[in-house]
């Protein structure tokens, strides 16, 4: 079965319960924009937030870490490394911190030539080293630890396989086997050919299923992009859906603000989530210039 933005959006608007919307104000950006965050990361007693940072007029990005201040505000942590990546993500597998983002190749004139997902691994941020690079042209590769050392692998091929972007899923027998399994992941076939989507974060739930935070997207006739955070639950043993995708929030429910370009005004990138009692807190990249957070009902409850 495939899912379309129109039907999922209609269902969301009939039952939306959004609360506690906040804009994240960041110190130390020197005029650049911060957006597309991952979820917070606790290192050495510090709460850190990986974010994408770039000038308004460019896509030449760095991933920086924001440190939460005692008053609840955020500030760029200048004592931590910056990585020339976009759209950061992370997970812990065993004692390893697996960190990554999208590496973009540019021509001398600034034209985007291609991209891939780079994975780094270490015990902490300052010891991260390049582990491997994913297939060329593939974003939104995500990992989730499973029992007995296995690793759930979500892919998102585009082109001859995957069209505008389809989610693939497989299970690697070990962390070392992850790189070779990505291109072999069978597609879940969730989206119609003229729409696309990907995984942003995956977590192992108490019942052994995987809670997936992702996005579904489409173009409007004028060429504008429309991205919607969604969630679903998957059984890793059968690679089948337990709970079908649902949209969690849309741009018009958040605080108004600027966009990087007019065609990106309706883009929400759900970079990460964390538990907040009976709800989850979403960390959202907004219109490619802003970070906002919101509480939504727990889609995995």
Buried (B, 14 or more C-beta within 10 A) or exposed (E): EEBBBEEBBEBBEEEBEBEEBBBBEBEBBEEBBBBBBBBBBEBEEBEBBBBBBBBEEEBEBBBBBBBBEEEEEBBBBEEBBBBEBBBBBBBEBEEBBBBBBBBBEBEEEEEEEEBBBBBBBBEEBEEBEEBBBBBEBBBBBBBBBBEEBBBBBBBBBBEEEBBBBBBBBBBBEEBEBBBEBBBEBEBBEBBBEEBBBBBBBBBBEEEEBBBBBBBBBBBEEEEBBBBBBBBBBBEBEEBEBBBBBBBBBBBEBBEEEEBBBEBBBBBBBBBBBEEBEEBBBBBBBBBBBBBBBBBBBBBBE
